[in-house]
Amino acid sequence: MKVPVKKDGAGLDMSAEAFKRWRKSLGMTQKDAAEALGLKRRVVQYYEKGERKGKTVEIPLTVRLACYALTADVRDYAGPDEDGEAVVQKSRSKVRKKPVKKAAPAAQEAAR
């Protein structure tokens, strides 16, 4: 699959079709997507059409990143905790920290 890149090389570009695929892949209506992204439903319609009043509408980086977060089931982010671990809220759970990696069994034995 070819990843679209902006002409100026400043980053990726999300097409109107890709935005609509994203929404449908999560089983969201346009209203659901608007609420999840903090947008008006009409803006979601512009993004899916790719234009507004005959002019091209680009999907901003902040919206693209929010789409990625929602795809990863991240519904809220409170920053890192004291240990530098991300504190996130998933849609199916309460606020939780990203799991800390446990030491290998051999390292645990050596620590005893």
MORAPE-V84522 format. One line per field, one symbol per residue. ss: DSSP state (A for helix, B for strand, O for the rest). phi: phi as a letter, one per 20 degrees, with the letter a starting at -180 (. if undefined). burial: + if it has 9 or more other ideal C-beta (glycine too) atoms within 8 Angstrom, else -. Layout:
# MORAPE-V84522
ss=???
phi=???
burial=???
This chain:
# MORAPE-V84522
ss=OOOOBOOOOOOBOOOAAAAAAAAAAOOOOAAAAAAAAOOOAAAAAAAAAOBBOOBBOOOOAAAAAAAAAAAOOBBBBBBBOOOOOBBBBBOOOOBBBOOOOOOOAAAAAAAO
phi=.eefdfgemeqecdfffffffggffemeeffgffffemdegfffffffenbblndfdeefgffffffffffemedbcdneefenefdcdefdbegbeffefeffgfffffff
burial=-----+------++-+--++-++--+-+-+-+++-++-+-+-+++++++++-----+-+---++-++-+++--+--+---+---++++++-----++----------+----
